[in-house]
Amino acid sequence: MPRPIQAFVHTDALRHNLTRMRAAAPDARVWAVVKANAYGHGIERVFEGLRGADGFALLDLDEAQRLRSLGWRGPVLLLEGVFEMRDLELCSRLDLWHTVHCDEQIDMLSRHKTQVPHRIFLKMNSGMNRLGFTPTRFRSAWTRLNQLPQVDEISLITHFSDADGPKGIAQQIATFNKTTEDLPGERSTCNSAGLLRHTHDDVTVAADWVRPGIALYGSAPDFPERNIAQWDLQPTMSLRSRIIGTQDLQAGDTVGYGSSFTADTAMRIGIVACGYADGYPRHCPTGTPVLVDGVRTRTLGRVSMDMIAVDLTPCDAAGHAAGFGSEVTLWGKASNGVVLPIDDVAQAAGTVGYELMCAVSGRVGFTQD
């Protein structure tokens, strides 16, 4: 049989989280962001749970083609736009909407021969300073696009840099609104944090389209200030494995490479079929939370390529005889329904839930639940 580590994608949780996003902005249409292969979940595996969205937003033409092959006929938006001239041909063939964020993309459109004009989302750099036209150049870019016969409708888009923190979005949305106030076209603004934290602010968030990403997948965009329970989100990926061996330690015994953990008393540990080759972060320290048969416990020592050690003391204290074959939930939902939020694991690893989702390796089997 294959190694017992497996990832589960929860369709009902995806539907639930999408419903939560709609409730946060009931008057807006929702892009389900499925970039990075749906944040590591797999586009084909999330499609059923997210097909209630108004559109899908992503980066790669290959992923857009996969969406079309699944039967999706609604809007698909390329968030970074096209990278070379021939991409525009595929946009025409697949009926893709695409972002324009630089002069070079306008140049390509001006040379593109097409019978069907393109739907464009013109991006403003309102303070993120990654992609987009600055406010002083935005209107001239809009005018140039508007003069092209290759362009149909122009929508307006920006991205918030600090929606998840105390700085907030007030300055960026004020800049966006002031620069675009008399321009026609639909607006797209809020990411997950903007959507959950700021759509009820006094600040006017003009959004015909919102773009939730990480919240759709059951991670709180502003953790640790708020967690998924407070936002009523459900985990959409569960990474589970099993204990494949146990050891009885005495005080002074050490665990793993480098002997970085030393037992200070007699204890039982379990060895789990999971390691950094499966995508579990090598830098997770002793104390990173895990569930063993639904009981919350901790990792011990260094993460190896194929194995980690976990403390069985809490299981023993609960009168639960965990051992060979016991289920271990690295993040997500255990079979008995107990939840270990991915944000808790990411915090221990000094990273974010996005990275854990996207890092699950190809040797881990996926099951759509």
VOBA-1610 file (N, C-alpha, C; in pm, whole numbers, padded with zeros to 5 digits, always signed):
BEGIN
Met+00084-00119+00000Met+00000+00000+00000Met+00088+00124+00000Pro+00037+00239-00046Pro+00116+00362-00045Pro+00140+00411+00097Arg+00235+00503+00112Arg+00256+00565+00243Arg+00126+00627+00291Pro+00106+00628+00422Pro-00026+00669+00472Pro-00055+00818+00467Ile+00043+00901+00432Ile+00015+01044+00428Ile-00075+01076+00310Gln-00177+01160+00336Gln-00273+01195+00232Gln-00333+01332+00263Ala-00363+01405+00155Ala-00431+01535+00170Ala-00575+01521+00124Phe-00666+01583+00198Phe-00808+01578+00167Phe-00855+01721+00136Val-00930+01736+00027Val-00990+01864-00010Val-01139+01857+00017His-01190+01947+00101His-01327+01941+00149His-01419+02032+00067Thr-01500+01972-00018Thr-01587+02048-00108Thr-01689+02131-00032Asp-01750+02074+00070Asp-01851+02148+00146Asp-01791+02270+00215Ala-01666+02259+00259Ala-01600+02373+00323Ala-01575+02484+00223Leu-01539+02448+00100Leu-01521+02549-00004Leu-01652+02624-00029Arg-01761+02549-00038Arg-01893+02613-00059Arg-01926+02707+00058His-01900+02660+00178His-01930+02740+00297His-01850+02870+00295Asn-01720+02861+00267Asn-01636+02981+00269Asn-01676+03078+00158Leu-01715+03026+00043Leu-01761+03112-00064Leu-01889+03186-00022Thr-01977+03116+00046Thr-02099+03180+00097Thr-02066+03292+00195Arg-01965+03268+00279Arg-01922+03372+00373Arg-01871+03496+00299Met-01799+03474+00189Met-01747+03588+00112Met-01861+03668+00051Arg-01961+03598+00001Arg-02078+03667-00056Arg-02149+03749+00051Ala-02161+03693+00169Ala-02230+03764+00277Ala-02155+03890+00318Ala-02023+03889+00303Ala-01943+04006+00341Ala-01960+04122+00243Ala-01995+04091+00118Ala-02016+04196+00017Ala-02133+04154-00070Pro-02255+04163-00016Pro-02371+04107-00087Pro-02404+04175-00218Asp-02356+04296-00239Asp-02389+04368-00362Asp-02282+04353-00470Ala-02175+04280-00439Ala-02065+04265-00534Ala-02066+04124-00593Arg-02005+04113-00710Arg-01980+03981-00767Arg-01844+03931-00716Val-01829+03799-00714Val-01714+03738-00648Val-01626+03665-00750Trp-01499+03706-00756Trp-01398+03624-00821Trp-01349+03522-00720Ala-01349+03395-00754Ala-01280+03295-00673Ala-01137+03289-00726Val-01041+03326-00642Val-00902+03326-00685Val-00845+03185-00675Val-00801+03132-00787Val-00752+02993-00792Val-00610+02988-00848Lys-00535+03096-00827Lys-00395+03096-00870Lys-00316+02991-00793Ala-00195+02962-00841Ala-00107+02862-00778Ala-00179+02729-00761Asn-00248+02688-00871Asn-00321+02561-00870Asn-00419+02556-00753Ala-00497+02665-00740Ala-00595+02678-00632Ala-00528+02665-00496Tyr-00422+02745-00477Tyr-00349+02747-00350Tyr-00308+02606-00307Gly-00262+02528-00405Gly-00213+02394-00377Gly-00319+02287-00368His-00446+02324-00375His-00554+02226-00362His-00580+02149-00492Gly-00548+02212-00605Gly-00579+02154-00735Gly-00706+02214-00792Ile-00696+02276-00910Ile-00811+02342-00970Ile-00925+02243-00994Glu-00892+02126-01041Glu-00997+02027-01068Glu-01068+01985-00940Arg-00995+01984-00827Arg-01056+01940-00701Arg-01140+02048-00634Val-01110+02176-00660Val-01188+02282-00596Val-01304+02329-00683Phe-01305+02290-00809Phe-01402+02348-00903Phe-01545+02328-00857Glu-01580+02209-00812Glu-01718+02182-00772Glu-01758+02270-00653Gly-01666+02290-00559Gly-01698+02370-00442Gly-01705+02519-00469Leu-01637+02565-00575Leu-01630+02709-00602Leu-01705+02750-00728Arg-01772+02658-00793Arg-01837+02693-00919Arg-01954+02788-00900Gly-01996+02812-00775Gly-02099+02911-00747Gly-02047+03054-00752Ala-01916+03072-00774Ala-01860+03207-00788Ala-01905+03268-00921Asp-01891+03398-00932Asp-01927+03467-01056Asp-01817+03459-01160Gly-01696+03432-01115Gly-01584+03419-01206Gly-01465+03361-01132Phe-01362+03324-01208Phe-01239+03271-01151Phe-01124+03362-01191Ala-01034+03389-01097Ala-00917+03472-01123Ala-00791+03390-01096Leu-00693+03402-01187Leu-00572+03321-01178Leu-00460+03390-01254Leu-00348+03320-01270Leu-00234+03380-01338Leu-00198+03311-01468Asp-00208+03179-01472Asp-00149+03101-01579Asp-00250+03066-01687Leu-00207+03078-01810Leu-00292+03039-01923Leu-00324+02891-01919Asp-00230+02809-01873Asp-00256+02666-01862Asp-00369+02639-01764Glu-00368+02711-01651Glu-00476+02693-01553Glu-00608+02744-01609Ala-00605+02851-01686Ala-00728+02900-01749Ala-00784+02796-01847Gln-00695+02732-01920Gln-00738+02629-02014Gln-00800+02510-01940Arg-00742+02476-01826Arg-00798+02367-01745Arg-00939+02401-01696Leu-00959+02527-01657Leu-01093+02569-01615Leu-01193+02555-01728Arg-01155+02600-01846Arg-01245+02587-01961Arg-01274+02440-01992Ser-01174+02354-01976Ser-01196+02212-02005Ser-01289+02147-01904Leu-01304+02209-01786Leu-01398+02159-01686Leu-01541+02201-01717Gly-01559+02283-01817Gly-01693+02325-01857Gly-01731+02464-01811Trp-01637+02538-01749Trp-01667+02673-01704Trp-01675+02767-01823Arg-01788+02834-01839Arg-01808+02926-01950Arg-01819+03071-01905Gly-01809+03094-01775Gly-01819+03229-01722Gly-01686+03302-01729Pro-01679+03420-01665Pro-01558+03502-01671Pro-01436+03434-01608Val-01322+03452-01673Val-01192+03411-01620Val-01098+03531-01637Leu-01035+03573-01528Leu-00949+03691-01528Leu-00804+03651-01504Leu-00715+03696-01592Leu-00571+03680-01572Leu-00520+03798-01489Leu-00483+03771-01365Leu-00452+03879-01271Leu-00324+03954-01305Glu-00230+03889-01373Glu-00108+03957-01414Glu-00109+03991-01563Gly-00219+03960-01629Gly-00228+03990-01771Gly-00143+03897-01855Val-00109+03942-01974Val-00033+03860-02067Val+00116+03893-02055Phe+00198+03797-02097Phe+00342+03812-02087Phe+00409+03830-02223Glu+00341+03789-02330Glu+00395+03807-02464Glu+00279+03810-02564Met+00309+03850-02687Met+00206+03872-02787Met+00116+03751-02808Arg+00177+03634-02819Arg+00096+03517-02852Arg-00004+03481-02744Asp+00017+03531-02621Asp-00081+03507-02515Asp-00216+03569-02550Leu-00213+03679-02624Leu-00338+03745-02662Leu-00423+03658-02753Glu-00358+03576-02835Glu-00433+03484-02921Glu-00511+03384-02836Leu-00446+03334-02732Leu-00514+03239-02643Leu-00624+03308-02563Cys-00602+03432-02525Cys-00708+03507-02458Cys-00831+03517-02547Ser-00809+03543-02674Ser-00921+03550-02769Ser-00990+03415-02782Arg-00910+03309-02795Arg-00967+03176-02818Arg-01044+03126-02696Leu-00991+03154-02575Leu-01053+03105-02453Leu-01149+03205-02390Asp-01163+03323-02451Asp-01250+03428-02398Asp-01207+03466-02256Leu-01081+03506-02242Leu-01026+03544-02112Leu-01023+03695-02099Trp-01060+03744-01982Trp-01041+03883-01946Trp-00900+03895-01888His-00837+04010-01906His-00700+04018-01855His-00665+04158-01807Thr-00578+04158-01708Thr-00531+04281-01647Thr-00425+04346-01736Val-00428+04478-01741Val-00322+04556-01805Val-00260+04644-01697His-00128+04628-01676His-00064+04701-01568His+00059+04779-01614Cys+00094+04774-01746Cys+00214+04843-01792Cys+00199+04882-01938Asp+00283+04972-01982Asp+00278+05021-02120Asp+00304+04909-02220Glu+00392+04817-02183Glu+00427+04710-02276Glu+00305+04625-02311Gln+00215+04605-02216Gln+00094+04529-02246Gln+00000+04607-02338Ile-00004+04737-02322Ile-00084+04819-02415Ile-00023+04813-02555Asp+00109+04817-02562Asp+00177+04806-02691Asp+00139+04675-02761Met+00139+04567-02685Met+00104+04438-02745Met-00039+04439-02797Leu-00129+04495-02719Leu-00269+04503-02763Leu-00283+04585-02891Ser-00206+04692-02902Ser-00217+04779-03019Ser-00173+04709-03147Arg-00087+04607-03133Arg-00038+04533-03250Arg-00116+04404-03274His-00206+04372-03182His-00280+04245-03187His-00393+04253-03290Lys-00400+04153-03375Lys-00507+04146-03476Lys-00616+04051-03425Thr-00734+04106-03402Thr-00845+04025-03351Thr-00976+04081-03402Gln-01073+03993-03418Gln-01207+04037-03459Gln-01297+04060-03338Val-01255+04007-03223Val-01334+04021-03101Val-01255+04104-03000Pro-01301+04225-02966Pro-01227+04310-02872Pro-01215+04244-02734His-01112+04285-02659His-01080+04225-02530His-01143+04303-02416Arg-01180+04229-02312Arg-01226+04289-02186Arg-01103+04309-02098Ile-01076+04433-02057Ile-00954+04470-01988Ile-00984+04516-01846Phe-00897+04479-01753Phe-00898+04535-01618Phe-00770+04618-01602Leu-00785+04749-01603Leu-00671+04840-01595Leu-00631+04857-01448Lys-00505+04826-01419Lys-00461+04821-01280Lys-00391+04950-01236Met-00434+04999-01120Met-00370+05115-01059Met-00277+05069-00947Asn-00159+05126-00945Asn-00069+05112-00831Asn-00104+05220-00731Ser-00191+05186-00636Ser-00238+05285-00539Ser-00155+05283-00410Gly-00043+05211-00410Gly+00042+05207-00292Gly+00109+05075-00266Met+00068+04968-00336Met+00131+04837-00320Met+00271+04836-00381Asn+00288+04912-00490Asn+00417+04924-00558Asn+00471+04790-00607Arg+00382+04711-00664Arg+00424+04593-00738Arg+00392+04617-00886Leu+00266+04600-00922Leu+00223+04620-01060Leu+00121+04734-01067Gly+00110+04794-01183Gly+00006+04893-01205Gly+00060+05031-01239Phe-00027+05114-01297Phe+00005+05252-01330Phe-00014+05340-01206Thr+00079+05430-01183Thr+00063+05523-01072Thr-00058+05613-01099Pro-00114+05673-00995Pro-00230+05760-01016Pro-00206+05870-01118Thr-00085+05923-01124Thr-00058+06032-01219Thr-00056+05983-01364Arg-00036+05854-01384Arg-00030+05799-01520Arg-00152+05715-01556Phe-00239+05692-01459Phe-00349+05599-01479Phe-00445+05648-01587Arg-00480+05774-01583Arg-00581+05824-01677Arg-00528+05826-01822Ser-00401+05856-01838Ser-00346+05852-01974Ser-00343+05709-02027Ala-00317+05613-01939Ala-00323+05472-01981Ala-00465+05435-02020Trp-00563+05481-01941Trp-00704+05453-01974Trp-00739+05515-02110Thr-00696+05637-02133Thr-00727+05704-02260Thr-00667+05628-02378Arg-00545+05584-02362Arg-00479+05510-02470Arg-00553+05379-02498Leu-00588+05306-02392Leu-00663+05180-02410Leu-00798+05206-02477Asn-00864+05310-02432Asn-00998+05340-02482Asn-00998+05373-02630Gln-00884+05413-02684Gln-00875+05447-02826Gln-00845+05326-02914Leu-00815+05212-02853Leu-00778+05095-02931Leu-00901+05017-02977Pro-00912+04983-03103Pro-01024+04899-03148Pro-01015+04756-03093Gln-00896+04718-03045Gln-00879+04583-02989Gln-00938+04571-02847Val-00983+04682-02791Val-01031+04684-02652Val-01179+04715-02649Asp-01251+04634-02571Asp-01394+04655-02552Asp-01414+04732-02422Glu-01466+04668-02322Glu-01493+04734-02194Glu-01367+04740-02109Ile-01348+04851-02039Ile-01234+04868-01948Ile-01287+04875-01806Ser-01245+04780-01723Ser-01275+04784-01580Ser-01152+04835-01506Leu-01169+04872-01379Leu-01064+04937-01302Leu-01035+04854-01178Ile-00906+04832-01151Ile-00869+04738-01045Ile-00749+04792-00969Thr-00745+04764-00839Thr-00626+04792-00757Thr-00615+04683-00651His-00503+04686-00577His-00478+04582-00477His-00426+04646-00349Phe-00479+04602-00235Phe-00446+04660-00106Phe-00322+04593-00045Ser-00233+04674+00008Ser-00111+04623+00069Ser-00125+04595+00218Asp-00217+04663+00287Asp-00223+04656+00433Asp-00365+04632+00486Ala-00445+04563+00407Ala-00582+04538+00451Ala-00588+04450+00575Asp-00481+04373+00600Asp-00481+04281+00714Asp-00421+04342+00840Gly-00380+04469+00836Gly-00314+04528+00951Gly-00370+04663+00991Pro-00305+04728+01086Pro-00358+04853+01142Pro-00357+04969+01043Lys-00267+04968+00944Lys-00264+05077+00847Lys-00393+05082+00766Gly-00448+04965+00736Gly-00576+04958+00668Gly-00570+05000+00522Ile-00686+05038+00468Ile-00699+05065+00325Ile-00742+05207+00294Ala-00761+05291+00396Ala-00822+05423+00375Ala-00747+05506+00273Gln-00614+05510+00284Gln-00536+05594+00193Gln-00543+05541+00050Gln-00530+05410+00035Gln-00532+05352-00099Gln-00668+05366-00166Ile-00775+05342-00091Ile-00907+05350-00154Ile-00942+05495-00186Ala-00895+05589-00105Ala-00919+05730-00135Ala-00847+05770-00263Thr-00725+05722-00280Thr-00649+05749-00402Thr-00717+05689-00523Phe-00760+05565-00510Phe-00827+05495-00620Phe-00956+05567-00657Asn-01037+05598-00558Asn-01166+05663-00585Asn-01148+05802-00648Lys-01053+05879-00597Lys-01032+06014-00650Lys-00984+06010-00795Thr-00894+05916-00825Thr-00837+05909-00959Thr-00939+05859-01061Thr-01031+05775-01019Thr-01123+05710-01113Thr-01265+05764-01106Glu-01288+05871-01031Glu-01425+05908-00996Glu-01514+05936-01117Asp-01460+05986-01227Asp-01544+06014-01342Asp-01516+05921-01460Leu-01444+05812-01434Leu-01419+05715-01539Leu-01527+05607-01537Pro-01573+05564-01654Pro-01671+05455-01657Pro-01603+05321-01630Gly-01683+05221-01605Gly-01628+05087-01589Gly-01648+05032-01449Glu-01653+04901-01441Glu-01667+04833-01312Glu-01538+04842-01232Arg-01553+04834-01100Arg-01438+04839-01009Arg-01417+04705-00940Ser-01290+04670-00920Ser-01256+04551-00842Ser-01149+04589-00742Thr-01178+04567-00612Thr-01083+04610-00510Thr-01047+04499-00412Cys-01139+04451-00332Cys-01104+04382-00208Cys-01049+04242-00226Asn-00935+04217-00159Asn-00886+04081-00136Asn-00956+04025-00012Ser-00910+03910+00038Ser-00978+03848+00153Ser-00983+03940+00274Ala-00869+04000+00307Ala-00865+04087+00426Ala-00950+04211+00406Gly-00942+04270+00289Gly-01025+04386+00261Gly-01172+04354+00269Leu-01207+04237+00220Leu-01347+04195+00217Leu-01402+04170+00358Leu-01325+04099+00439Leu-01375+04064+00572Leu-01362+04179+00672Arg-01259+04259+00658Arg-01231+04361+00760Arg-01285+04499+00728His-01304+04532+00599His-01325+04672+00565His-01451+04703+00485Thr-01527+04604+00444Thr-01645+04636+00364Thr-01756+04700+00448His-01742+04700+00579His-01840+04766+00664His-01784+04891+00731Asp-01664+04932+00688Asp-01604+05053+00742Asp-01680+05177+00694Asp-01647+05291+00755Asp-01699+05418+00705Asp-01638+05453+00571Val-01517+05397+00545Val-01451+05420+00418Val-01535+05357+00307Thr-01555+05431+00199Thr-01631+05378+00087Thr-01543+05284+00006Val-01581+05158-00002Val-01509+05059-00081Val-01594+05031-00204Ala-01562+05098-00313Ala-01640+05082-00435Ala-01598+04954-00504Ala-01681+04853-00501Ala-01643+04724-00558Ala-01762+04661-00628Asp-01751+04649-00760Asp-01845+04567-00835Asp-01802+04421-00830Trp-01669+04401-00817Trp-01610+04268-00804Trp-01519+04265-00682Val-01523+04158-00604Val-01427+04136-00497Val-01347+04009-00530Arg-01227+03998-00472Arg-01134+03892-00511Arg-01083+03815-00390Pro-01167+03739-00322Pro-01116+03660-00209Pro-01025+03547-00256Gly-00918+03527-00181Gly-00827+03418-00208Gly-00814+03328-00087Ile-00723+03364+00005Ile-00689+03273+00115Ile-00809+03238+00202Ala-00903+03330+00220Ala-01019+03300+00305Ala-01105+03189+00246Leu-01108+03178+00114Leu-01183+03068+00052Leu-01131+02932+00096Tyr-01002+02929+00132Tyr-00936+02802+00163Tyr-00921+02777+00313Gly-00992+02856+00393Gly-00998+02827+00536Gly-00879+02875+00616Ser-00821+02988+00574Ser-00714+03050+00652Ser-00755+03194+00678Ala-00735+03242+00800Ala-00774+03378+00836Ala-00675+03477+00778Pro-00719+03575+00700Pro-00625+03667+00635Pro-00554+03761+00731Asp-00606+03774+00854Asp-00543+03863+00952Asp-00501+03788+01078Phe-00476+03657+01067Phe-00426+03580+01181Phe-00291+03639+01226Pro-00265+03649+01356Pro-00338+03596+01470Pro-00439+03692+01533Glu-00459+03809+01474Glu-00559+03900+01532Glu-00695+03834+01539Arg-00731+03764+01431Arg-00853+03685+01429Arg-00823+03549+01371Asn-00899+03449+01413Asn-00877+03313+01362Asn-00997+03269+01279Ile-00989+03149+01223Ile-01096+03106+01133Ile-01228+03088+01203Ala-01226+03052+01332Ala-01351+03038+01405Ala-01421+03173+01416Gln-01344+03278+01442Gln-01402+03412+01455Gln-01457+03463+01322Trp-01398+03421+01211Trp-01448+03460+01079Trp-01547+03359+01023Asp-01576+03253+01097Asp-01668+03147+01052Asp-01621+03088+00918Leu-01494+03053+00914Leu-01437+02985+00798Leu-01406+02840+00833Gln-01406+02754+00735Gln-01378+02613+00755Gln-01255+02571+00677Pro-01172+02482+00734Pro-01053+02437+00661Pro-01093+02355+00538Thr-01027+02384+00427Thr-01059+02315+00302Thr-00956+02209+00265Met-00843+02209+00333Met-00741+02106+00313Met-00703+02045+00446Ser-00704+01913+00453Ser-00656+01842+00571Ser-00541+01751+00529Leu-00428+01766+00596Leu-00313+01679+00570Leu-00304+01579+00685Arg-00323+01453+00651Arg-00327+01349+00754Arg-00227+01237+00721Ser-00175+01178+00826Ser-00089+01060+00811Ser-00117+00966+00927Arg-00024+00876+00954Arg-00041+00779+01063Arg+00091+00757+01135Ile+00080+00711+01259Ile+00198+00670+01335Ile+00245+00536+01280Ile+00374+00528+01248Ile+00429+00404+01193Ile+00526+00336+01291Gly+00540+00393+01410Gly+00625+00332+01513Gly+00619+00415+01640Thr+00655+00355+01751Thr+00659+00427+01880Thr+00792+00396+01949Gln+00829+00486+02041Gln+00948+00467+02123Gln+00915+00509+02266Asp+00973+00436+02362Asp+00962+00473+02504Asp+01093+00537+02546Leu+01086+00662+02587Leu+01205+00736+02625Leu+01220+00743+02776Gln+01343+00753+02820Gln+01375+00781+02959Gln+01432+00923+02967Ala+01432+00979+03086Ala+01489+01113+03104Ala+01633+01115+03052Gly+01664+01215+02969Gly+01796+01226+02911Gly+01807+01172+02770Asp+01710+01092+02726Asp+01710+01044+02588Asp+01682+01160+02492Thr+01739+01153+02373Thr+01721+01258+02274Thr+01646+01205+02153Val+01598+01297+02071Val+01516+01261+01955Val+01572+01326+01829Gly+01592+01246+01726Gly+01617+01296+01592Gly+01756+01349+01567Tyr+01777+01396+01443Tyr+01905+01453+01403Tyr+01942+01572+01492Gly+02068+01574+01531Gly+02117+01685+01611Gly+02076+01678+01756Ser+01996+01577+01793Ser+01953+01560+01933Ser+01898+01690+01990Ser+01814+01758+01909Ser+01768+01891+01951Ser+01660+01886+02058Phe+01601+01768+02081Phe+01504+01754+02191Phe+01558+01650+02288Thr+01553+01685+02417Thr+01595+01594+02523Thr+01479+01575+02620Ala+01443+01449+02643Ala+01334+01420+02737Ala+01378+01452+02879Asp+01292+01520+02954Asp+01325+01549+03094Asp+01257+01452+03188Thr+01180+01358+03131Thr+01114+01255+03211Thr+01080+01139+03119Ala+01037+01029+03174Ala+00995+00916+03091Ala+00873+00957+03008Met+00868+00917+02881Met+00758+00955+02794Met+00752+00862+02674Arg+00634+00860+02610Arg+00616+00785+02485Arg+00609+00882+02369Ile+00671+00843+02259Ile+00663+00925+02139Ile+00615+00838+02023Gly+00556+00904+01923Gly+00516+00835+01802Gly+00594+00890+01683Ile+00622+00804+01588Ile+00693+00844+01466Ile+00591+00845+01352Val+00583+00957+01284Val+00478+00982+01185Val+00537+00980+01044Ala+00464+00918+00952Ala+00506+00917+00812Ala+00475+01051+00748Cys+00562+01148+00772Cys+00549+01282+00715Cys+00681+01353+00735Gly+00729+01422+00633Gly+00854+01495+00647Gly+00861+01609+00548Tyr+00979+01668+00539Tyr+00990+01784+00451Tyr+00980+01747+00304Ala+01004+01620+00269Ala+00984+01578+00131Ala+00835+01572+00094Asp+00749+01575+00195Asp+00604+01581+00172Asp+00553+01724+00170Gly+00642+01819+00201Gly+00602+01958+00205Gly+00584+02013+00345Tyr+00602+01930+00447Tyr+00593+01978+00584Tyr+00720+02057+00614Pro+00709+02178+00668Pro+00828+02264+00680Pro+00938+02203+00768Arg+01058+02199+00714Arg+01171+02144+00790Arg+01202+02228+00913His+01173+02357+00906His+01208+02446+01016His+01102+02449+01126Cys+01001+02364+01121Cys+00904+02357+01232Cys+00979+02314+01359Pro+00968+02392+01466Pro+01042+02358+01588Pro+00965+02260+01675Thr+01033+02208+01776Thr+00964+02135+01881Thr+00849+02221+01933Gly+00732+02159+01948Gly+00616+02232+01997Gly+00516+02268+01889Thr+00549+02243+01762Thr+00453+02269+01655Thr+00330+02181+01677Pro+00209+02236+01674Pro+00091+02155+01709Pro+00056+02051+01602Val+00010+01936+01648Val-00046+01830+01564Val-00161+01767+01642Leu-00243+01691+01572Leu-00348+01612+01637Leu-00316+01464+01619Val-00327+01388+01728Val-00317+01242+01722Val-00450+01185+01764Asp-00519+01122+01669Asp-00656+01075+01693Asp-00743+01187+01752Gly-00722+01308+01704Gly-00802+01422+01748Gly-00755+01489+01875Val-00651+01436+01940Val-00597+01496+02062Val-00481+01587+02024Arg-00487+01711+02069Arg-00383+01807+02033Arg-00255+01779+02111Thr-00144+01770+02038Thr-00014+01749+02100Thr+00090+01826+02022Arg+00216+01783+02024Arg+00323+01864+01967Arg+00426+01776+01897Thr+00502+01840+01807Thr+00616+01772+01747Thr+00735+01779+01841Leu+00832+01688+01820Leu+00954+01683+01900Leu+01075+01673+01809Gly+01173+01757+01830Gly+01297+01747+01754Gly+01283+01796+01611Arg+01385+01766+01532Arg+01387+01813+01394Arg+01294+01732+01305Val+01245+01800+01203Val+01169+01733+01097Val+01269+01666+01004Ser+01250+01537+00977Ser+01335+01464+00884Ser+01271+01466+00746Met+01341+01408+00648Met+01287+01405+00512Met+01154+01331+00506Asp+01141+01222+00582Asp+01024+01136+00570Asp+00947+01115+00700Met+00997+01167+00811Met+00937+01137+00941Met+00943+01257+01035Ile+00847+01263+01126Ile+00854+01353+01240Ile+00817+01274+01365Ala+00863+01322+01479Ala+00828+01261+01607Ala+00724+01348+01676Val+00629+01283+01744Val+00525+01356+01817Val+00514+01301+01959Asp+00475+01389+02047Asp+00461+01357+02189Asp+00327+01289+02212Leu+00329+01168+02267Leu+00204+01096+02296Leu+00156+01117+02439Thr+00226+01199+02516Thr+00188+01222+02656Thr+00045+01273+02671Pro+00001+01374+02593Pro-00138+01419+02607Pro-00241+01310+02576Cys-00208+01221+02482Cys-00299+01110+02452Cys-00308+01015+02571Asp-00192+00983+02630Asp-00191+00896+02747Asp-00267+00959+02863Ala-00250+01090+02881Ala-00318+01160+02991Ala-00469+01159+02972Ala-00513+01154+02844Ala-00656+01152+02815Ala-00712+01011+02816Gly-00627+00915+02851Gly-00672+00775+02853Gly-00689+00717+02714His-00620+00777+02616His-00632+00730+02478His-00503+00658+02438Ala-00513+00533+02408Ala-00395+00451+02379Ala-00351+00469+02235Ala-00292+00584+02205Ala-00243+00607+02070Ala-00121+00521+02044Gly-00107+00476+01921Gly+00007+00392+01887Gly+00011+00366+01739Phe+00071+00256+01701Phe+00086+00222+01560Phe-00049+00230+01488Gly-00052+00305+01378Gly-00175+00319+01300Gly-00264+00434+01341Ser-00234+00500+01453Ser-00317+00613+01494Ser-00309+00726+01392Glu-00423+00790+01370Glu-00429+00900+01274Glu-00359+01024+01330Val-00281+01088+01245Val-00215+01214+01280Val-00259+01320+01180Thr-00313+01429+01231Thr-00355+01540+01147Thr-00251+01650+01158Leu-00183+01676+01048Leu-00079+01779+01047Leu-00139+01918+01042Trp-00250+01933+00970Trp-00334+02052+00975Trp-00469+02018+00914Gly-00568+02098+00947Gly-00702+02074+00894Gly-00791+02000+00993Lys-00875+01913+00939Lys-00978+01847+01018Lys-00947+01699+01033Ala-00947+01651+01158Ala-00929+01508+01184Ala-01056+01433+01147Ser-01044+01303+01136Ser-01161+01222+01100Ser-01275+01236+01199Asn-01241+01265+01326Asn-01346+01281+01427Asn-01400+01423+01435Gly-01356+01509+01343Gly-01410+01645+01336Gly-01331+01752+01409Val-01232+01714+01490Val-01151+01813+01560Val-01066+01888+01457Val-01055+02020+01473Val-00987+02104+01375Val-00855+02157+01432Leu-00750+02145+01353Leu-00624+02212+01379Leu-00605+02313+01267Pro-00631+02443+01291Pro-00620+02542+01184Pro-00479+02545+01125Ile-00472+02556+00995Ile-00342+02563+00929Ile-00263+02685+00977Asp-00334+02790+01018Asp-00266+02911+01067Asp-00185+02883+01193Asp-00232+02793+01279Asp-00159+02760+01401Asp-00025+02694+01367Val-00027+02605+01268Val+00095+02537+01226Val+00189+02636+01159Ala+00133+02720+01073Ala+00216+02818+01003Ala+00282+02914+01100Gln+00210+02956+01203Gln+00267+03048+01302Gln+00387+02983+01371Ala+00374+02856+01407Ala+00486+02786+01472Ala+00606+02776+01379Ala+00578+02764+01248Ala+00685+02751+01149Ala+00740+02886+01105Gly+00683+02995+01154Gly+00729+03127+01115Gly+00691+03165+00974Thr+00578+03112+00926Thr+00535+03142+00790Thr+00384+03166+00790Val+00321+03152+00674Val+00178+03176+00662Val+00111+03053+00600Gly-00019+03043+00620Gly-00092+02928+00569Gly-00081+02910+00420Tyr-00071+03022+00345Tyr-00056+03015+00200Tyr+00058+02920+00162Glu+00174+02940+00229Glu+00293+02863+00192Glu+00275+02714+00219Leu+00213+02680+00332Leu+00193+02539+00364Leu+00103+02473+00260Met-00006+02540+00223Met-00097+02484+00123Met-00025+02459-00009Cys+00051+02558-00052Cys+00115+02551-00184Cys+00233+02456-00187Ala+00288+02421-00070Ala+00412+02344-00064Ala+00390+02193-00056Val+00266+02147-00041Val+00244+02002-00035Val+00300+01938-00160Ser+00384+01836-00142Ser+00461+01784-00255Ser+00382+01685-00339Gly+00437+01656-00456Gly+00369+01569-00551Gly+00358+01425-00505Arg+00438+01384-00407Arg+00428+01244-00363Arg+00313+01221-00264Val+00247+01329-00224Val+00132+01317-00134Val+00006+01296-00219Gly-00067+01192-00191Gly-00192+01168-00263Gly-00301+01261-00215Phe-00388+01303-00309Phe-00501+01391-00277Phe-00632+01316-00295Thr-00725+01343-00206Thr-00860+01288-00216Thr-00960+01402-00205Gln-01057+01406-00294Gln-01163+01507-00284Gln-01271+01454-00193Asp-01297+01529-00087Asp-01388+01483+00018Asp-01524+01552+00001
//
